[in-house]
Amino acid sequence: MKFLVVGCGSIGERHICNLNHISSHNEIICCDLKRELLSRIKHRYNIEKTYTCFEEALNHDVDAVLVCTPTSLHIPIALAAADRGYHIFMEKPLSHTMDGVNELIEKTNKKKLAIMVGFNLRFHPNLQKIKTILKERMIGKVMYASVKFGEFLPDWHPWENYRKSYSARKALGGGIILDAEHELDYIQWFLGEVEEVFCFADKLSNLEIDVEDVAEILLKFKTKAIAEVHMDYISRVYSRSCQIIGEEGTICWDFNEKTVKLYTAGRGWQSFPERNFDFNDTYFEEMKHFIRCVRGEDKPLVDGKDGKRILEIALAAKKSAEQGEIIRL
């Protein structure tokens, strides 16, 4: 298969590496504005065709385009790919505004193109285990959940100046709420559709950024369950966890422990560890899934409509923080 990867930074390079490992027959074309980055990618992965001009790169007949650019560029690139009839993989978030989102979804639906949004945590075995536990109603009716994510922004990509990253810049679609959409995605995957959103968010640290670095989001679901989602750029120790409380038990997950713990009234605590696991496995399985979608063998686990819904929740959180009121979806 032939792929065009647009944006060859850390996540773009990860997908290039995984595509090479999935099949040595995959042909990869790369596009990025940074010539020195393209040069390194070209030699490291034996890429024959590299471009700094997106329009030139798009002239190649490919099976799919991988959009791995800063968030603010996602929709224009995806629309151009859809116009050519190419399947689309987009890194999350879908965008930083709703502009062009409906047009993209309508266009890909009309042309029967696969469009998938890169929420790789859906492929994490611990979270898949939690999904199974909930589906089997092992803790009964869910009433409350607490989700947490935090990491010091300068530690995300220590090889680059965080001040110049898209995460740090509002104009590029940065900010912790959009950056940590994974948490919004998986809790909705677990608990169903969100009806109401309330949020406190602000820039509280001395980081040289123009976006929020802390957010505390309250979600109310159609089931009447309530969840709190904490996300930040300021935690000096990486943390990612989830607790879900039901009428008959509790589920706990800690990313660093690689273990799901289940408490039920009749059996006490049970542990479900995943020791032989590398985080890149989530990206690897995600890309294999996308390839099956391109071939027509499967449907995207997170399609354009799903990506739009998560974006709506994230933007509602931002609006709530600005206006100090509950936002109903």
Order of alpha helices (4+ residues) and beta strands (2+ residues): beta-alpha-beta-alpha-beta-alpha-beta-alpha-beta-alpha-beta-alpha-beta-alpha-alpha-alpha-beta-beta-beta-beta-beta-beta-beta-alpha-alpha-beta
